[in-house]
Amino acid sequence: MAEMLASLTYVNTSSKLKISVATAAVAALFLTTPAGAGAATFISDATAVPGSVLIADEGNSRIIVVSPHGKVQWVFPRKGDLSPGQTFRTPDDVFFSPDGTSIIATESEHQMVSIIDIATRKITFEYGVADHGSRKPGSLNNPDDAMLLPDGRLIVADIKNCRILFIDTSTKKTTQLGQTGRCVHNPPKTFGSPNGAFPMKDGRQLVTEINGNWVDAMTLDGKVSWAVHTPGIKYPSDTNEVSPNVYLTVDFSNPGAIVEFDSKGKLLWKFKPTGSAALNHTSLAHGLPNGNIIATDDANHRIIVINPKTKKIVWEYGHKGHAGTAPGYLNNPDGLELVPQSAAAALGI
């Protein structure tokens, strides 16, 4: 997604796993060879990822599902998936519906949010005005991290409108937290360019605010439990809960970083490689059921899995520094989610 910098300028480099599937019984390795003469071959451990991964391949305007062995298992849109006149561009975040039958895609640069029925491969719901970011009713302005709530509403962090929007998918009627266009930290009255609203295990939400580097824990009706600055982060993105009082966020910068912290803002763990190994505009990281951490490395055109104990990358999809559309390549991947068992059959995997 094109997220807002703390200085209220914008960048075009784009900037989020809930249910595990069975881990392969036998360890398996596959090779990824980056483009370029003399490049080293990286060995990915397929057992590092406990299931297939849904990826928002933003620069290629597509969604793909990749197996732990690096095989592309599903792609949207294919020819014929879109209705006449319908568009689907720059998906930057993708999440499954609670029942696993749909994918919610945020097309941040396209100013749209879409719901895709997996079985029919059709877009069944759209909100926003394509290519027109606005404060007007029915419009969005750089929407991010749209998810379906248990009650059927969509929750959307509408970055440049500085609000958390709730959309009734039956009527398209909306309610919101925050004041449209008022971009300062004072939740729930106002938000400083929120770029994520992730569910916590107890029903609250974690809201990440770019301006001022804030993370807020609050109920859906706006009751704030705590708000802290993320430690050592310039540009926070997509904070989410790993375990009780352990939260994960990333630095959408170059070099980027991934950190864990608690509700007091205390740093618990940090991954920030330097030099040629540096992350470049990482926009999302999630804790995996096996204890590893999966993350987008957006401007490096890859998805990575990190062993937090060794701080080593143990799995990778994409070729670092090389965008592409061929199998094994990505172009500015911005969002991901582990495929839940409830979605596997519909996806045909």
C-alpha positions as CSV (number, residue, x, y, z in Angstrom):
1,M,0.0,0.0,0.0
2,A,1.1,3.6,-0.4
3,E,1.1,4.5,3.3
4,M,1.5,7.9,4.8
5,L,4.8,8.9,6.2
6,A,5.0,10.6,9.6
7,S,5.7,13.9,7.8
8,L,2.4,13.5,5.9
9,T,4.2,12.9,2.6
10,Y,3.5,9.8,0.6
11,V,5.4,7.0,-1.0
12,N,4.5,4.6,-3.8
13,T,6.4,1.6,-2.3
14,S,3.7,-0.5,-0.8
15,S,3.3,-1.6,2.8
16,K,-0.5,-8.0,7.1
17,L,-1.9,-15.6,9.8
18,K,-4.3,-16.9,11.9
19,I,-4.9,-20.6,11.6
20,S,-2.4,-23.3,11.1
21,V,-2.6,-26.3,8.7
22,A,-0.8,-29.6,9.2
23,T,3.0,-29.4,9.1
24,A,4.6,-31.8,6.6
25,A,5.8,-34.9,8.3
26,V,9.1,-35.1,6.5
27,A,11.6,-32.3,6.2
28,A,11.8,-30.9,2.7
29,L,14.2,-28.4,1.1
30,F,13.9,-26.4,-2.1
31,L,16.4,-24.1,-3.7
32,T,15.9,-20.5,-4.7
33,T,18.5,-19.0,-6.9
34,P,18.5,-15.2,-7.2
35,A,19.0,-13.7,-10.6
36,G,22.4,-12.4,-11.3
37,A,25.7,-14.0,-12.2
38,G,27.5,-15.6,-9.3
39,A,24.5,-15.2,-6.9
40,A,24.5,-17.7,-4.0
41,T,21.8,-20.3,-3.9
42,F,19.5,-20.0,-0.8
43,I,18.1,-23.2,0.6
44,S,14.6,-22.9,2.0
45,D,13.3,-25.3,4.5
46,A,9.7,-26.2,3.6
47,T,9.0,-27.4,7.1
48,A,9.6,-23.8,8.4
49,V,6.1,-22.9,7.1
50,P,3.2,-24.9,8.5
51,G,1.0,-24.5,5.4
52,S,0.4,-22.7,2.2
53,V,0.6,-18.9,2.1
54,L,-1.8,-16.4,0.6
55,I,0.2,-13.4,-0.9
56,A,-0.9,-10.0,-2.1
57,D,1.5,-9.5,-5.0
58,E,0.8,-5.9,-5.3
59,G,3.1,-4.9,-8.2
60,N,1.7,-7.7,-10.3
61,S,-1.9,-6.8,-9.4
62,R,-2.7,-10.4,-8.4
63,I,-3.2,-12.7,-5.4
64,I,-1.4,-16.0,-5.3
65,V,-1.2,-19.0,-3.0
66,V,2.2,-20.6,-2.6
67,S,2.9,-24.0,-1.0
68,P,5.7,-24.5,1.5
69,H,7.7,-26.0,-1.4
70,G,7.4,-22.8,-3.4
71,K,4.7,-24.1,-5.8
72,V,2.1,-21.7,-7.1
73,Q,-1.3,-23.3,-6.2
74,W,-3.9,-20.6,-7.0
75,V,-4.0,-17.2,-8.8
76,F,-6.5,-14.4,-8.9
77,P,-7.6,-12.9,-11.2
78,R,-7.3,-15.3,-14.2
79,K,-8.8,-14.5,-17.6
80,G,-12.6,-14.5,-17.2
81,D,-12.6,-14.0,-13.4
82,L,-13.5,-10.3,-13.6
83,S,-16.9,-9.2,-14.9
84,P,-17.0,-6.8,-17.9
85,G,-15.9,-3.4,-16.8
86,Q,-14.6,-4.7,-13.5
87,T,-11.1,-3.9,-12.4
88,F,-8.7,-5.4,-9.8
89,R,-5.4,-3.6,-9.2
90,T,-2.7,-3.2,-6.6
91,P,-3.9,-5.6,-3.9
92,D,-1.8,-4.8,-0.8
93,D,-3.5,-6.9,1.9
94,V,-5.4,-10.1,1.8
95,F,-7.3,-11.9,4.5
96,F,-9.7,-14.8,4.7
97,S,-13.2,-14.5,5.9
98,P,-13.9,-16.2,9.3
99,D,-15.5,-19.2,7.5
100,G,-12.7,-19.5,4.9
101,T,-15.0,-19.1,1.9
102,S,-13.9,-15.6,0.8
103,I,-10.9,-13.4,0.5
104,I,-11.0,-9.8,1.5
105,A,-8.6,-7.7,-0.6
106,T,-7.6,-4.1,0.0
107,E,-6.6,-2.4,-3.2
108,S,-4.9,0.6,-1.6
109,E,-3.7,2.5,-4.7
110,H,-6.9,1.5,-6.5
111,Q,-8.9,3.0,-3.6
112,M,-11.1,-0.1,-3.3
113,V,-11.9,-3.0,-1.0
114,S,-13.2,-6.2,-2.6
115,I,-14.5,-9.5,-1.3
116,I,-13.8,-12.5,-3.6
117,D,-15.8,-15.7,-3.4
118,I,-13.2,-18.5,-3.6
119,A,-15.5,-21.1,-5.1
120,T,-16.8,-19.0,-7.9
121,R,-13.7,-16.8,-8.3
122,K,-15.9,-13.8,-8.5
123,I,-15.9,-10.4,-6.7
124,T,-19.1,-10.4,-4.7
125,F,-18.7,-7.0,-2.9
126,E,-16.8,-3.8,-3.7
127,Y,-16.6,-0.5,-1.8
128,G,-14.9,2.6,-2.9
129,V,-14.5,4.6,-6.2
130,A,-11.8,3.1,-8.4
131,D,-8.7,5.3,-8.7
132,H,-10.3,8.2,-6.8
133,G,-9.3,8.6,-3.2
134,S,-11.8,10.9,-1.5
135,R,-13.6,11.9,1.7
136,K,-16.9,11.7,-0.1
137,P,-19.5,9.2,1.0
138,G,-18.9,5.8,-0.6
139,S,-15.2,6.6,-1.1
140,L,-11.9,5.6,0.5
141,N,-8.5,7.1,0.5
142,N,-5.6,4.6,0.7
143,P,-7.6,1.9,2.6
144,D,-5.6,-0.8,4.4
145,D,-6.1,-4.1,6.2
146,A,-9.8,-4.7,5.5
147,M,-11.1,-7.7,7.5
148,L,-14.5,-9.2,8.2
149,L,-15.7,-9.0,11.8
150,P,-17.7,-11.8,13.3
151,D,-20.9,-9.7,13.0
152,G,-20.4,-9.5,9.2
153,R,-19.1,-5.9,9.0
154,L,-15.9,-4.9,7.3
155,I,-13.4,-3.0,9.4
156,V,-11.0,-0.9,7.3
157,A,-8.1,1.4,8.3
158,D,-8.7,4.3,5.9
159,I,-5.2,5.8,6.1
160,K,-5.5,9.2,4.4
161,N,-9.0,9.8,5.7
162,C,-7.6,9.1,9.2
163,R,-10.4,7.0,10.4
164,I,-11.4,3.4,11.3
165,L,-14.3,2.6,9.1
166,F,-17.0,-0.1,9.6
167,I,-19.0,-1.1,6.5
168,D,-22.2,-3.1,6.5
169,T,-21.7,-5.5,3.6
170,S,-25.5,-5.8,3.0
171,T,-26.3,-2.1,2.9
172,K,-22.9,-0.4,2.5
173,K,-23.9,1.9,5.4
174,T,-20.9,3.0,7.4
175,T,-20.0,4.1,10.9
176,Q,-16.5,5.1,12.0
177,L,-14.1,5.9,14.8
178,G,-12.1,9.1,14.2
179,Q,-12.8,12.4,12.5
180,T,-12.4,12.3,8.7
181,G,-9.4,14.3,7.7
182,R,-8.3,15.1,11.3
183,C,-4.9,13.2,11.4
184,V,-3.6,13.5,14.9
185,H,-3.3,10.9,17.7
186,N,-6.2,11.2,20.1
187,P,-8.1,7.9,19.9
188,P,-10.9,7.3,19.5
189,K,-11.8,10.8,18.6
190,T,-8.9,11.2,16.0
191,F,-6.2,9.0,14.6
192,G,-2.8,9.8,13.1
193,S,-3.1,8.1,9.7
194,P,-4.0,4.5,10.9
195,N,-2.6,1.8,8.7
196,G,-3.8,-1.3,10.5
197,A,-6.6,-2.5,12.8
198,F,-5.9,-6.1,13.8
199,P,-8.1,-8.3,16.0
200,M,-6.8,-9.3,19.4
201,K,-7.7,-12.7,21.0
202,D,-10.0,-11.0,23.6
203,G,-12.0,-9.1,20.9
204,R,-10.2,-5.8,21.1
205,Q,-8.4,-4.3,18.2
206,L,-4.8,-3.2,17.8
207,V,-4.7,0.1,15.8
208,T,-1.4,1.3,14.3
209,E,-1.0,5.0,13.8
210,I,1.8,6.2,11.4
211,N,1.9,9.8,12.7
212,G,3.7,9.8,16.0
213,N,4.4,6.1,15.9
214,W,1.5,4.9,18.1
215,V,-0.1,1.5,18.7
216,D,-3.5,1.6,20.5
217,A,-5.5,-1.3,22.1
218,M,-9.2,-0.6,22.0
219,T,-12.6,-2.1,21.8
220,L,-14.7,-1.9,18.7
221,D,-16.7,0.9,20.3
222,G,-13.5,2.9,20.9
223,K,-12.6,2.3,24.5
224,V,-8.8,2.6,24.7
225,S,-7.0,0.3,27.1
226,W,-3.5,1.5,26.4
227,A,-1.4,3.3,23.8
228,V,2.3,3.2,23.4
229,H,5.1,4.1,21.0
230,T,6.7,1.1,19.2
231,P,10.3,0.8,20.3
232,G,13.0,1.7,17.7
233,I,10.6,2.1,14.8
234,K,10.4,5.0,12.4
235,Y,7.3,4.0,10.4
236,P,5.1,1.4,12.2
237,S,3.0,-0.9,10.1
238,D,0.4,-3.5,10.9
239,T,0.9,-4.3,14.6
240,N,-0.7,-7.6,15.7
241,E,-0.8,-9.8,18.7
242,V,1.6,-12.8,19.0
243,S,0.8,-14.1,22.5
244,P,-0.5,-12.5,25.7
245,N,1.2,-9.1,26.1
246,V,3.5,-9.8,23.1
247,Y,2.9,-7.7,20.0
248,L,4.7,-7.6,16.7
249,T,5.2,-4.7,14.4
250,V,7.5,-3.7,11.5
251,D,9.3,-0.7,10.3
252,F,8.2,0.3,6.8
253,S,11.6,1.9,6.1
254,N,14.9,1.1,4.4
255,P,16.5,-0.5,6.2
256,G,13.4,-2.1,7.7
257,A,13.0,-4.0,11.0
258,I,10.7,-6.4,12.8
259,V,10.2,-6.0,16.6
260,E,8.2,-7.6,19.4
261,F,7.2,-5.4,22.4
262,D,4.8,-5.4,25.3
263,S,1.9,-3.1,26.3
264,K,4.3,-0.8,28.1
265,G,6.3,-0.3,24.9
266,K,9.3,-2.4,26.2
267,L,11.3,-4.0,23.4
268,L,11.3,-7.8,23.7
269,W,12.9,-8.9,20.4
270,K,14.3,-7.2,17.3
271,F,15.4,-8.3,13.8
272,K,17.2,-5.7,11.8
273,P,19.9,-7.1,9.5
274,T,22.2,-4.6,7.9
275,G,24.2,-4.2,4.7
276,S,23.3,-6.5,1.8
277,A,21.0,-8.5,4.1
278,A,18.9,-5.4,5.1
279,L,15.1,-5.5,4.9
280,N,13.5,-2.9,2.5
281,H,10.1,-1.5,3.4
282,T,8.8,-4.5,5.4
283,S,5.0,-3.9,5.8
284,L,3.7,-6.9,7.7
285,A,5.0,-9.7,10.0
286,H,3.0,-12.5,11.7
287,G,3.9,-15.1,14.3
288,L,3.4,-18.6,12.9
289,P,2.1,-21.5,15.0
290,N,5.5,-23.2,15.0
291,G,7.1,-20.1,16.6
292,N,8.7,-18.7,13.4
293,I,7.9,-15.3,12.0
294,I,6.7,-14.7,8.5
295,A,7.1,-11.3,6.9
296,T,6.8,-9.3,3.7
297,D,10.0,-7.8,2.5
298,D,8.2,-5.6,0.0
299,A,10.8,-3.7,-1.9
300,N,13.1,-6.7,-1.9
301,H,10.3,-8.6,-3.7
302,R,10.1,-11.5,-1.4
303,I,8.3,-13.2,1.5
304,I,10.6,-14.5,4.3
305,V,10.3,-16.7,7.3
306,I,12.7,-16.0,10.3
307,N,13.7,-18.3,13.1
308,P,13.5,-15.9,16.0
309,K,16.0,-17.8,18.2
310,T,18.7,-17.8,15.6
311,K,17.6,-14.7,13.8
312,K,18.2,-16.5,10.5
313,I,16.0,-16.5,7.4
314,V,14.9,-20.1,6.9
315,W,12.4,-19.8,4.1
316,E,12.0,-17.4,1.2
317,Y,9.7,-17.0,-1.8
318,G,10.7,-14.5,-4.4
319,H,14.2,-13.3,-5.5
320,K,15.7,-10.6,-3.4
321,G,16.0,-7.4,-5.4
322,H,14.5,-8.8,-8.5
323,A,10.8,-8.3,-9.4
324,G,9.0,-10.6,-11.8
325,T,5.8,-12.5,-12.8
326,A,7.2,-16.0,-13.5
327,P,6.9,-18.8,-10.9
328,G,9.2,-18.1,-8.0
329,Y,9.0,-14.3,-8.4
330,L,7.0,-11.5,-6.8
331,N,6.7,-7.8,-7.4
332,N,6.4,-5.7,-4.2
333,P,4.4,-8.2,-2.1
334,D,2.6,-6.3,0.6
335,G,0.3,-8.7,2.4
336,L,0.0,-12.3,3.4
337,E,-1.9,-14.8,5.5
338,L,-1.5,-18.5,6.3
339,V,-4.2,-20.5,4.5
340,P,-6.6,-22.0,7.1
341,Q,-7.9,-25.5,6.7
342,S,-11.4,-24.0,6.1
343,A,-10.2,-22.5,2.9
344,A,-8.0,-25.2,1.5
345,A,-10.7,-27.3,-0.1
346,A,-12.2,-24.2,-1.9
347,L,-8.8,-23.3,-3.1
348,G,-8.2,-26.8,-4.4
349,I,-5.1,-27.4,-2.4
